[in-house]
């Protein structure tokens, strides 16, 4: 590239589903072409660096396969045969088809489908909610990642940001529990390494030896789905060893006597039989967590991904209150700092527009909904998908494909590429990418607001997501103010700029600085719960929650409070076994004896980038990590092509024989595209919910592995 080209620099924010939410700098030429993307060196999280996915972000903007114009399907579903049409033709067809469906079946025969393919307040997860709520469509409950964790967290400590990720630099003991930070939270790993260099001990608890586990001082490796037993045994051992901060417990917690009684039988020996972690190691972990203050726990969303995951999150969330870790800067536990961000989700989603009695369908079970398993009345006759790719990301993908193949299903997809899901669409709409639209990027991993400039010209006829919904709203004659706001006006309305957290921060400030830290304490002084002050009904950390009911937090269900799950929950945390393991389901294990874990890929961001040759080469072809003992028993040698299967489906990959996984476990990462591979890992995933928040059970699946034909 000619370095003499005149460029301008603009602030951006990484739009992807990652806790780091990096502040970026876009370099754009006078014609509005994005030339280069760099990390913002002034941002305390990004520090000038980007991950392997983002460091050449501009290449994704101008990839030769990008969708540039509205398209209409002209071939069989899934054949990727489309013709170019105009925007007017596309919007007219969508409007006509939807009005016909509404006249024949009612508006609930239409369902929106989105997730965090873009994390912007304007163009992201909730960007279409107001439109579909006004339309009267079925409400889509979106629980891909973290929603069961949210339910458990909110029950225990309330909507608090908890331990500031930046404060880990002051921690003396750090537990990273079910999070592969090096691949999925890279910039926080840099902070952890700073603390480690100053003498902090870093412990990683994970079911296999991830990149992060290999960088730890101590890797604890429980069997998949047994972390709850480990957490309960840690609680038992803290109490047994007399390590409870009784003053903190007496003043700032609720239900200690009941928790103590519950934990009495959850001994380290009991947990060893379940988890495979030696009892002595459990006692050591409990002792060190209690005595090496400030002690920090970073929980990963993988903790929720088995039946019993919510109870696991509750148990882990109790530990810092038992030990008094919350007293210290750098002590406590981190879930999602987003709870202290001043976003106005009611304004974004407009739940007041939802007609009374509107039903809810969960996105994890969309395959069951589309093929008629749910016996819905009316049936789903149309779906619009944006910011999501369920054919690779959702469970039971064979059912999803079967449903998308229905000739009477009208599928609209707003996309950047003809993804696995978009390949079945009747209408494909070209969507703008990061540098081509104004937004503020939600962060679920730190305490900064992050601004994204519209500075590059969208190629072809691509437009931002919110403009798509503005145009659709105009076609339907919707007159609410939301549908007429510019993106800047949306940001003015979507954030509570008058909140104490925004003191001194305005939208104009963000535009000129790129980011701003919320006024919720600094990394050097924040100890939010030094004296309790938990945002719970009691104001305390609630070990005991009487009368608790299961729920999904509002932002993940269009802010709709109708048809919440509502089941009674155990008043106390405990270990709840997974559904599928040799220990809990021995009959199923006779056919499918191996537990599979499906973490995120190092080189992809969910399914983003998994269609780009350079990223595929760096990530490697789809693989299956397997222990030598299991491989030998099946006649598999390293590099063999293998098939992983169960009753739900199958996929193929290359065997990697490694001691990074224990016998009885295989690991295959998420994100590969089905159209480029022979199935993907979610072909075998169950769409059954876990115990809380309708979370997914991606790590609660049994499979068999065999040589591929």
Secondary structure, 3 states (H helix, E strand, C coil): CCCCCCEEEEEEECCCCCCCCCEEEEEEECCCCEEEEEECCCCCCCCCCCCCCCCCHHHHHCCCCCCCCCEEECCCCCCCCEEECCHHHHHHHHHHHHHHHHHHHCHHHEEEEECCCCCECCCCCCCCHHHHHHHCCEEEECCCCCHHHHHHHHHHCECCCCCCHHHHHHCCEEEEECCCHHHHCHHHHHHHHHHHHCCCEEEEECCCCCHHHHCCCEEECCCCCCHHHHHHHHHHHHHHCCCCCHHHHHHHEECHHHHHHHHCCCCHHHHHHHHCCCHHHHHHHHHHHHHCCCEEEEECHHHHCCCCHHHHHHHHHHHHHHHCHHHCCCCEEECCHHHHCCECHHHHHCHHHCCCCCCEEEHHHHHHHHCCCCCCCCCCCEEEEECCCHHHHCCCHHHHHHHHCCCCCEEEEEECCCCCCHHHCCEEEEECCHHHCCEEECCCCCCEEEEECCCCCCCCCCECHHHHHHHHHHHHCCCCHHHHCCHHHHHHHHECCCCHHHCCCCHHHHHHHCEEECCCCCCCCCCCCCCCCCECCCCCEECECCCCECCCCHHHHCCCCCCCCCCECCCECCCCCCCCCCCCCHHHHHHCCEEEECCECCCCECCECCCCHHHHHHHCCCEEEECHHHHHHCCCCCCCEEEEEECCEEEEEEEEECCCCCCCEEECCECCCHHHCCCCHHHCCCCCECCCCCCECCCCEEEEEEECC
